[in-house]
Amino acid sequence: MALGKGPGVDFMEQMVPALAATQRREAEMLNAAIAADGGDYDVKPWDWYRYANKIKAEQYDLDEDAVMEYFQLDKVLEDGVFYMAEKLYGLTFERRTDLPVYHPDVWTYTVFDRDGSELGLFYFDPFQRPSKRGGAWMSNFVDQSDLYGTKPVIYNVLNIPKAPEGETQLVSFDWVNTTFHEFGHALHGFFADQRYESLSGTATARDFVEYPSQVHEMWATWPSVLSNYAKHYETGETIPDELIEKIEAAAKFNQGYDFGEVVEAALLDMKWSALSPEEAAAIDTPEKVDAFERQSLEELGLEIDLVPPRYRSTYFNHIFSSPSGYSAGYYSYLWTEMLDRDSRKWFIDNGGLTRENGDHYRATVLSRGGTMDYFEMFENFAGRQPDVTPMLAARGLIDGDEAADSEVSDGALPETTVE
């Protein structure tokens, strides 16, 4: 049963050759590790992480505790995130202690725009506590609206383990990235310039809302930003370049499996969603479901016995029974990552962390909310259609030189709480 082409399918199918090659290459590396241990079998999905983690530890020797010593939470926020927002968008921040908060651990700031006017209020709720759900997210207490004359009041929520009283609050690099990510959502809300709340800020489609926040993760390791906040909590030494290089190299390891299982699940979602009611009704036994799943993914060239999809059809709640409504939408994680990585390339190609670039991104993307076609919005920003190759390079599926030399594809890629 052929799947109709469209933006959500085409850009994922462009990833498949590099992804399948990476899966086979990584499997060979794991098989060599198995043989070195005296094993006489090839890697299976249930062996994969055991050997992958062993190789990762040997190759990168990354001490997560040592990394944390360079990331002090208040400096990450004020000397990192806020510094980025000042350099890119001209924003300034004033800590407030006179405003009511819903918990003593919440930090509050007035946000001032590039012209010095008050843009809104920002609440930062960083720590775990028993009454709090897990994860990280952004939302609004007050939405921007020209109709009501309201300015945004926005909060970011994290779940960082709180340091004991009297100790320095250090955070992992993952939480650093998350802090930049969630503030990207906050900027999407602060720069809203709409008449109606229903179209304001992050009130956008599922396959777009994560894109602006993901782009802002790039500034966490931008040299001028990093050197401003990533300082050892005892010595004041700036984090060494080689440690950042280790972190970034380790992030590209094992992508054949980590990335592959997500791509396969997203493609499987599309395959099911493309069926007519009559075709779907004919797949009426577990055996037929398994056969359809296998045919759908193997015909694309994916190694599903080696790397199964993250969710098999029989328990893919996102697309079959979840009230969040991911049917034909699980690809959105990949789509926004593609837009993100391509946008990072645009920033790099155009001079990086500059006010000109920030003002352009604000004007073309961050201020638009849900008021226009998102594909057109990206084209207004980048001056072209999106390209999948920077994403493949960032994942380590192709090398950076290959991505830099590639030309943009000719094929068209076509509740306010966000995480």
N, C-alpha and C positions, 0 to 999 in steps of 0.2 A: 504494500500500500504506500504509494508515494506521498510524501509530505509536501504541501504547497510551500513555495518559497515566500519569504517575507523578511523584514529587517531583523526580527528576533531569531530567525533560523540562520540566515545567511552569514551573519558575523560569527556565530558559534561554529558553523561548519568550516569557516576559514581557519579556526584554531585547531581542527582535528588532526591534520597531518603532523604538525609540530608536536602536538600533545601525544599522539600515538608513538611517535619516534622517541619522545622523552620517556614514556612509560617503558618501552622496550630497552632503552639505554640504562635506565635506573634498575630495571629487573636484572640485567646482566651484572651490574655492580653488586646487587644483593646476592645473586647466585655465587659470585666470587667470594663474598663474605661467608656464605653458607659452606662452601667448599673448604675455605680456610679453617672453619670450625670442625671439619671432618664430616660434614653432611653430604649425602649423596642424592639430594633431591633439589628441585627447582622451587623458587619462592612462590608461595601462595598468599592470598590476601591476609590470612591470619598470621603469617610470618612477617609480613611486610614491615610493620612499625618496629618490631623487635630488632631487626637488622638495620633498618634505616636509622633508628635512634643511636644505635651503636656506632655506625659510620659517621653520623653527624657529630657525635661527641669526640670522635678521634680526629676528624678533619678540622673542626672549628674551635674546639677547646674553649667554649664560651661560658664564662662564669657569670651567671645571672646576678648573683649577689654583688659581685664587683661592679657590674654595670650599674646597678641601682645606686651606688654611692655617688654617682654623678647627677642624679635626678632628685632634687629636693622639691617637693610639691609646690610650695609658694613661688619658688623661682621658675619652675616649669610654667606656671600660669602667668605670673606677672612679668618675668624677664624673657619668657619664651613666647607664649601665645599672645599676650598683649603687645609685646614688642613687634611681633610679626604683623599684628593688626594695625599698629601705628605706621610701620614702614610701608605696608602695602596699601592701606586705605586712609591713613591720616587720623585714625581714632586715638583717643586718649581715655584714661580710666582713673576714677577717683574712688578709693575704698570708703565705704560708708559703714558706720557703726551706730547710726541713729535711726535706722529703719527696722521695723519689726521683721523677725524671721520665724519660720516654723520649727526651727531646731537650732540650738546654739552652735552647731558645727557649720552652719551655712554662712558663706561669705557673700557680701553684697557690694556692688560697684555701680556708680553712675558712668554711663558710656557717653562720651562727647564726640560729635561728628567732626569731620575735617575742617569745618568753618567755626568750630568752637561751640556750636549749639548742642543742647542736650538731645541725644539720640534715643536713649531708653535706659532701663535698669537691667542689670545682670545679676542673677543669683547663682551661686556655685555651691553645690552640695556634694562633697567629694567622698564621704566615708561610709563604710558599711555600718549598719546598725540592725538590731533584731526586727524592727518594724518595717524594714525597707525591702522591696523586691530586688532581685539581682539584676545585673546588667548596667547599662549606661544609656542615657537618653537626653533629649532636649525637648522642651515644650514651652508654651507661653502661659503666663498668668493673664496677660493682656495682649491681644493681637493689634497690630498696626491697622488702622482704618482711617482713610480720609473722610469717610461718611460720618463717623463718630468723633473724629479728631483725636484719636487715641494713638499714643506711642507705645512701642513694644516693651513689655516686661517679660523677660525670658530667663529660664533656668536651665542649667546643665546639671545632670545627676550622674555620679559615678559610684562605684562600690569598692573603693580602695581600703584595704585593711588599715585601721588606724594605729599609728605607732603608740607605744606606751607613754604615759605622761612623762614629759621631760626629755624624751628622745626626739631626734630629728626625723621629720616625716619624709621618708624616701619612697620612691615609687619605681616600679619596673618600667622597662622601655615600652612594653605593651600599653601600660596606663598612660605613658607620655603620648603615644600615638592616639590613644582614645581621647585624651584631653584636647589635642588639636582637632580631632575629628568632630567631637561634639560642639566645639566652638565654631567650627565651620557651619554646622546647623544654626547656631546662634546668629552668626553673621547673615545667613540667609533670612532669618527673621528680622534682624535689626535693619537691614537694608530694604525691607519691604516698602513698596511705594504704590499701594493699591487703594482703590476706593472701598472695596468690599473685603471683609474679613475672610470670606470663603475662598478668595483668590490670593490671599496675602502670605508672603514669606514662604514657608515650607508646605503650603497647601497645594502640592503638586502631585503628579502621578507617581505611583510606586516605583516605576522604572526610571525616575529622574531624581527623586528626593535625596537619595544617598550620594549622588554625584558631587554636589558642591562641598559636602563635608569631607568626602574622600580626598578631593583635591587639596584641601588644607592640611592633610597629613604630610604632604611633601615638605612643608616648611619646618617640620620637627627636626630634620637633619640638614636643612639649608645652612651652609657654613656660617654665615653672619648671624643667623638666629641661634644656632647650636652653640657657638662660642659665647653668646651672651647669657645663656642660662645653664648649660651643662657643665657645672663646675663641682669638683669633689667637695663634699660637705665638710670635710676636715681641712684639707690642704688648699682648697680654692683652685686647684689645677683644672684646666679645661680638659674635657674628655679627649683622649688621644684618637687621632684619625684611624689608627689601626683597629681600635675597638669598634668604632662605627662601621668600618669595612667588614669586620667579622659579623656584626649584627646583620648587615645588609646581605652579605654572602650567605649566611645561614638561612635567611628568609627565602632564598631561591632554592634551597635544598628540598628534595622530595616532592617537587611540584607535579610530577607524573601522577602521583597518588592524590595528594591534597587537592590539587586543582582539577585533576581528572574526574574524581568522584562527583564534583559539583557540576562540571560541564555535562557529564553523562546524565545526571539527574535532570538538568535543565532541558537537554535534548529529548529525554524521555517524556517529560511533561509536554513538550511541543508535539511529539509524535501522538500521544494520546489525544491531545486537544484538536489535532487535525482530522481525526476520524469523524465520519458522518454518523448519525444515530444508528443507521443500519449496520455499518461496519463495526461500531462499538458493541452492538447487541450480539453480533456473531462471535465475539470473544467472550464466551460464557462459561469457561471452566478454568481452573488454576493452570492447567497444562497449556491452554491457549494463551493465557496471559503471559506465562513465561516465554512461550514461543514468540509472541509479538514483541516482547521486550528485547529478547536476544536478537531477533531479526532487525529491529529498529536501530540498535546500536552497532551491531557487527557490520551492517552494510555501510556504515560510515567509516569503518576501519579502526574502531576502538577496541581495546584489549579488555573486554569486560570480565573474563575469567581471572585476569590478573588484577584488575582494578574495577570492582563492581561500582555501579552508581551509588551515591550516598543513600538514596532511598529507593528500594525496589517498589515495583508497582503495587504489591499487596499491602504495603504499609506507608505509602506516600501520602500522608495526611494533608500536607500542604495543598495538594491539588485535588484531592477527592473529598475530604470531609472537613477541612479546616475552615472556621468561620472567617479567617483573615483573607480568604479568597485568592489563593495563589494560582488558580487554574490558568494555564497558559501564561503565567507570570513569574515562574521560578527563575527564568532567565534574567530577571531584573538585576540580580546581584552582579552578574557578569557584564550586563549592558552598562551599568553605572561605573563599574571598574574600568571598562574600555574607555568611556568618556573621561574618566578621571586620569588615566595614564596618558591619554592623548593630550589632555589639557596641560598636564605637567610638562610634556614635551613642548607645547606651545609656549609656556612660561619660560622654559629654559632657552628656547630658540629666540625669544624676544627680550632677553636681558634679566629674567628672574624676578627678584623681589624689588620691584619699582612701583612708585605711585602711579605712573602711567599705566602699567599693566593691571594694577589693582583697580584703578578707576574704570578701566575698560571692562574688566570682569564684573565689576559691580553694575555697570550700566547695561551690559548685554545679558547677564545671567542672574546675579544675586538680587537685583531690584525688581525682577519681572514676575516673581511668584508664579501663579498658574494662569497668567493672562494671555499666553500665546503658545503656539506649537513648539514643543521642546526641541524637535529636530531643527527647526528654523532658529531657535534660540542658540543652539550650539553653533550653527553655521554663522550666525551674526558675531559670535565670539571668536571662533577660530578662522573664519573666512573660507571654510571648506567643510566637506563631510568628514565624519570621524574615521579614524584609521585604527585597526586592531593591532598593528605590529608593535607599538610601544607597550601594550599590555603583555604581549607574548614575551618581549624582552625583559620586562619587569619580573615576570614569573620564571625567567631562566629557560624558557622553551626555545628561544632563538637568542643569538648573541647580540650585544648592543650595536655592533657595527652593521649587522644585517638589518636591524631595525632603523638605524640612522640612514642607511642607503635606500631603504624601501620608499616607494612612492605611494601616496594615498590611493586606496582602492577606488576604482570607478563605480563599483556597485553601491547602490543607495542602502544605507543603514538607517533605516529610518530612526480622620482624627488628626491633628497637628502634631502628635507626639511622634518623634522619629528617633531612631537608635543608631 
